[in-house]
């Protein structure tokens, strides 16, 4: 539907909503975007609000900022299920400028820090903001297809 090859020093977080709207304009009349997946560069309130307002199901990589880390730290042991080589769980989160709260699917994996790391946590987290209805595992599976369906093909070109 569209492409935008940017300069190497252009922020990946810039113009994400504009690009989503551009792609919509490229569709045949009467067609609309029903689903959107993107990495954490698109983890922006205006993108999430647009998807919510327009009935677009989304899965967007979440930033592990202080607010996200705080909500993850409040998750109880019984909210985590075994998943691959770690655990998976979900909670509800919102950003300062999002109109509604959204699901935050979280993967927790053990992490062994390097000798000189100042890493405080023995675990690593991956967060995905979503409004999809599937199980957390299905959300992760669908989200992870973004690399196979676009990024790796572009790399090959």
C-alpha positions as CSV (number, residue, x, y, z in Angstrom):
1,X,0.0,0.0,0.0
2,X,2.9,2.3,0.6
3,X,6.5,2.6,1.5
4,X,8.8,5.2,3.0
5,X,12.5,4.7,2.8
6,X,14.0,7.3,5.2
7,X,17.4,8.8,5.7
8,X,19.5,6.9,8.2
9,X,19.4,9.8,10.7
10,X,15.6,10.2,10.5
11,X,13.8,9.1,13.7
12,X,11.8,5.9,13.3
13,X,9.2,7.4,15.6
14,X,8.5,10.3,13.3
15,X,5.4,10.4,11.0
16,X,4.0,7.0,11.9
17,X,0.4,8.3,12.0
18,X,0.9,10.2,8.8
19,X,2.2,7.1,7.1
20,X,-0.8,5.0,8.4
21,X,-3.2,7.6,7.0
22,X,-1.2,7.7,3.7
23,X,-1.6,3.9,3.3
24,X,-5.3,4.2,3.9
25,X,-5.6,6.8,1.1
26,X,-3.9,4.3,-1.2
27,X,-6.7,1.7,-0.8
28,X,-9.5,1.3,-3.3
29,X,-12.6,3.2,-2.4
30,X,-14.7,1.4,0.2
31,X,-11.7,-0.5,1.6
32,X,-10.1,0.2,5.0
33,X,-7.2,-1.0,7.1
34,X,-8.5,-3.5,9.6
35,X,-5.2,-4.4,11.4
36,X,-1.9,-2.7,12.2
37,X,1.3,-4.0,13.7
38,X,4.5,-2.1,14.3
39,X,7.5,-2.1,16.5
40,X,8.0,0.3,19.4
41,X,8.7,3.3,17.1
42,X,4.9,3.5,16.6
43,X,4.2,3.2,20.4
44,X,2.6,6.7,20.5
45,X,-0.7,7.9,21.9
46,X,-1.8,9.4,18.6
47,X,-1.3,6.2,16.7
48,X,-3.2,4.1,19.4
49,X,-6.0,6.7,19.5
50,X,-6.3,6.6,15.7
51,X,-6.5,2.9,15.7
52,X,-9.1,2.8,18.5
53,X,-11.2,5.6,16.8
54,X,-11.2,3.8,13.4
55,X,-11.8,0.2,14.5
56,X,-8.3,-0.9,13.6
57,X,-7.0,-3.9,15.6
58,X,-3.4,-3.3,16.5
59,X,-0.3,-4.8,18.2
60,X,2.5,-2.3,18.8
61,X,5.7,-3.0,20.6
62,X,5.7,-1.1,23.9
63,X,8.4,1.1,25.3
64,X,9.8,-0.2,28.6
65,X,9.5,3.3,30.1
66,X,9.0,3.9,33.8
67,X,5.2,3.7,33.6
68,X,5.3,0.3,31.8
69,X,8.0,-1.0,34.2
70,X,5.8,0.0,37.1
71,X,2.7,-1.7,35.8
72,X,4.7,-4.8,35.1
73,X,6.0,-4.8,38.6
74,X,2.5,-4.9,40.0
75,X,1.6,-8.1,38.2
76,X,1.1,-10.9,40.6
77,X,2.7,-14.4,40.3
78,X,-0.7,-16.0,39.3
79,X,-1.0,-13.6,36.4
80,X,2.0,-15.2,34.6
81,X,1.8,-18.4,32.6
82,X,4.7,-20.5,31.3
83,X,5.6,-19.5,27.8
84,X,8.6,-20.7,25.7
85,X,11.7,-20.1,27.8
86,X,9.9,-17.7,30.2
87,X,6.5,-16.5,31.1
88,X,3.7,-14.5,29.5
89,X,1.0,-12.4,31.1
90,X,-1.2,-9.4,30.5
91,X,-2.4,-6.3,32.2
92,X,-4.1,-3.0,31.4
93,X,-2.2,0.1,30.7
94,X,-2.7,3.7,29.4
95,X,-0.5,6.5,28.3
96,X,-1.0,10.1,29.4
97,X,-2.7,11.0,26.1
98,X,-4.5,7.8,25.1
99,X,-8.3,8.1,25.2
100,X,-8.7,4.6,26.5
101,X,-6.7,2.0,28.4
102,X,-5.4,-1.0,26.3
103,X,-4.1,-4.5,26.9
104,X,-0.4,-4.8,27.5
105,X,0.8,-8.3,26.7
106,X,4.1,-8.9,28.5
107,X,6.8,-11.6,28.0
108,X,9.2,-12.2,30.9
109,X,12.4,-14.1,30.3
110,X,15.4,-14.8,32.5
111,X,18.4,-12.7,31.8
112,X,22.0,-13.2,32.8
113,X,23.7,-9.9,32.9
114,X,27.2,-9.4,31.5
115,X,30.1,-9.0,33.9
116,X,30.2,-5.2,33.8
117,X,26.5,-4.5,33.3
118,X,24.6,-2.3,35.7
119,X,21.5,-4.2,34.8
120,X,19.4,-4.5,38.0
121,X,16.9,-7.1,36.9
122,X,17.7,-10.8,36.3
123,X,14.7,-10.7,33.9
124,X,14.1,-9.1,30.5
125,X,10.6,-8.0,29.4
126,X,8.9,-7.5,26.0
127,X,5.7,-5.6,26.0
128,X,3.0,-5.4,23.3
129,X,0.2,-2.8,23.4
130,X,-2.9,-4.3,21.8
131,X,-6.7,-4.1,21.4
132,X,-6.8,-7.6,19.9
133,X,-9.1,-10.2,21.5
134,X,-7.0,-13.3,21.1
135,X,-5.0,-15.0,23.8
136,X,-1.7,-13.4,24.7
137,X,0.1,-16.2,22.9
138,X,-1.8,-15.5,19.7
139,X,-1.2,-11.8,20.0
140,X,2.6,-12.4,20.2
141,X,2.4,-14.8,17.3
142,X,0.6,-12.3,15.1
143,X,2.8,-9.4,16.2
144,X,6.0,-11.4,15.4
145,X,4.9,-11.9,11.8
146,X,5.8,-8.2,11.1
147,X,9.4,-9.1,10.6
148,X,8.8,-12.0,8.2
149,X,6.1,-10.2,6.2
150,X,8.0,-6.9,5.7
151,X,11.3,-6.2,7.3
152,X,13.1,-9.4,6.2
153,X,11.8,-9.0,2.6
154,X,13.0,-5.4,2.5
155,X,16.4,-6.6,3.8
156,X,16.6,-9.2,1.1
157,X,15.9,-6.6,-1.6
